[in-house]
Amino acid sequence: MKQLSVTDAHAALAHGGVYLDVRSTQEFALGHPAGAINIPLLEPDEDTGLMQANPDFLRVVQHALAADTAVFIGCQAGGRSVRAALMVESFGFSDVTVVCGGFGGSVDPTGRVEPGWAAAGLPVEQSIEPGRSYGELLAQADAAE
């Protein structure tokens, strides 16, 4: 599985590709990498607030992105993005990269800090551009069926 730091992923995105933010819709709304689309891997349950798997994750990804798209997957710190990348690759996507450190940064088991997108000073948006929200992407996938 390919992995890049946030700064290297930002540079690679300048040559094409899509940043797929797999954080929850609430996390995405608070701020996200500029130009990212949101398809959450996990969402909070409406009744309990506990995170649960998004049953439509792969279906919406497959509708929103061509299998040969360069996909840069990020989350908050790295755990969800690795899981999402494995799932997306298993469904035939050929150019998948995990964005190490995600949006908020992480610390690996050796204590090395991987800065996140925001801390690295990379472009962040709080508004959600048309066609990039999970609600819209889900509706488009539903309409196509």
C-alpha positions in Angstrom: 0.0 0.0 0.0 1.4 3.4 -1.0 1.7 6.0 1.7 2.7 9.7 1.5 3.1 12.5 4.0 0.5 15.3 3.9 3.0 17.6 2.1 3.9 15.0 -0.5 0.2 14.1 -1.0 -0.6 17.8 -1.5 2.2 18.1 -4.2 1.0 14.9 -5.9 -2.6 16.1 -5.9 -1.4 19.1 -8.0 -0.8 16.6 -10.8 -4.3 15.1 -10.6 -6.3 12.8 -8.3 -8.9 13.1 -5.6 -8.5 13.5 -1.8 -11.0 11.1 -0.3 -11.7 12.2 3.3 -13.2 9.2 5.1 -13.9 11.0 8.4 -17.5 11.5 9.6 -19.7 14.1 8.0 -19.4 16.2 11.3 -15.6 16.1 11.2 -15.5 17.0 7.5 -17.9 20.0 8.1 -15.5 21.4 10.8 -12.7 21.6 8.2 -11.1 19.5 5.5 -8.3 19.6 2.9 -9.3 22.0 0.1 -11.0 20.1 -2.8 -11.6 16.9 -0.8 -14.7 14.8 -1.1 -16.3 13.2 1.9 -17.4 9.6 2.0 -17.3 8.5 5.7 -16.1 5.0 6.6 -17.8 5.3 9.9 -20.7 7.6 11.1 -22.2 8.0 14.6 -25.4 6.1 15.2 -28.3 8.6 15.6 -29.6 6.9 18.7 -26.4 6.1 20.7 -23.8 8.4 19.1 -21.4 5.4 18.8 -19.5 5.1 15.6 -20.7 2.4 13.2 -19.7 1.2 9.8 -21.2 3.1 6.9 -22.9 0.3 4.9 -22.9 2.5 1.7 -19.2 3.3 1.8 -18.0 1.2 -1.1 -21.1 1.7 -3.2 -20.7 5.5 -3.0 -17.0 5.3 -3.7 -17.5 3.2 -6.8 -20.2 5.6 -8.1 -18.2 8.7 -7.3 -14.8 7.7 -8.6 -13.5 5.8 -11.6 -11.4 2.7 -10.7 -8.3 4.2 -12.3 -8.5 7.6 -10.4 -5.5 8.5 -8.3 -7.2 8.3 -4.8 -5.5 9.9 -1.8 -7.3 8.6 1.3 -7.1 10.5 4.6 -8.9 10.5 7.9 -8.1 12.2 11.3 -4.9 10.4 12.3 -4.5 7.3 10.0 -6.4 4.3 11.2 -9.6 4.7 9.2 -7.7 5.7 6.0 -5.6 2.4 6.1 -8.8 0.4 6.5 -10.6 2.3 3.8 -7.6 2.0 1.4 -7.6 -1.8 1.8 -11.3 -1.9 1.1 -11.1 0.3 -2.0 -8.1 -1.6 -3.4 -10.0 -4.9 -2.9 -12.7 -3.5 -5.2 -10.3 -2.9 -8.1 -9.0 0.7 -7.6 -5.5 0.6 -8.9 -4.0 3.9 -7.7 -4.6 4.2 -3.9 -2.5 6.2 -1.5 -2.9 6.6 2.3 -2.2 10.1 3.5 -0.1 9.6 6.6 -1.0 11.9 9.5 -4.4 12.6 8.0 -6.1 15.9 8.9 -5.1 16.0 12.6 -1.7 14.3 12.7 -0.5 11.2 14.4 2.3 9.6 16.4 3.7 6.2 15.3 4.7 3.5 17.8 8.3 4.7 17.8 7.2 8.2 18.9 7.7 9.9 15.6 5.2 12.6 14.9 3.5 12.8 11.6 2.0 16.2 11.2 -1.6 16.5 9.9 -2.8 18.5 6.9 -3.9 21.4 9.1 -0.7 21.6 11.2 1.4 21.5 8.0 -0.3 24.7 6.9 -1.8 23.1 3.8 -5.1 24.6 2.3 -8.1 23.9 4.5 -11.8 24.6 3.7 -14.7 24.8 6.1 -17.3 25.4 3.4 -18.3 22.3 1.4 -18.2 22.8 -2.4 -21.2 21.5 -4.4 -20.8 17.8 -5.3 -18.3 17.1 -2.5 -20.5 16.3 0.5 -21.4 12.8 1.5 -25.2 13.6 1.3 -24.9 14.7 -2.4 -22.6 11.8 -3.3 -25.0 9.3 -1.7 -28.0 10.8 -3.4 -26.2 10.6 -6.8 -25.3 6.9 -6.1 -28.9 6.2 -5.1 -30.3 7.9 -8.2 -28.0 5.9 -10.5 -29.5 2.6 -9.3 
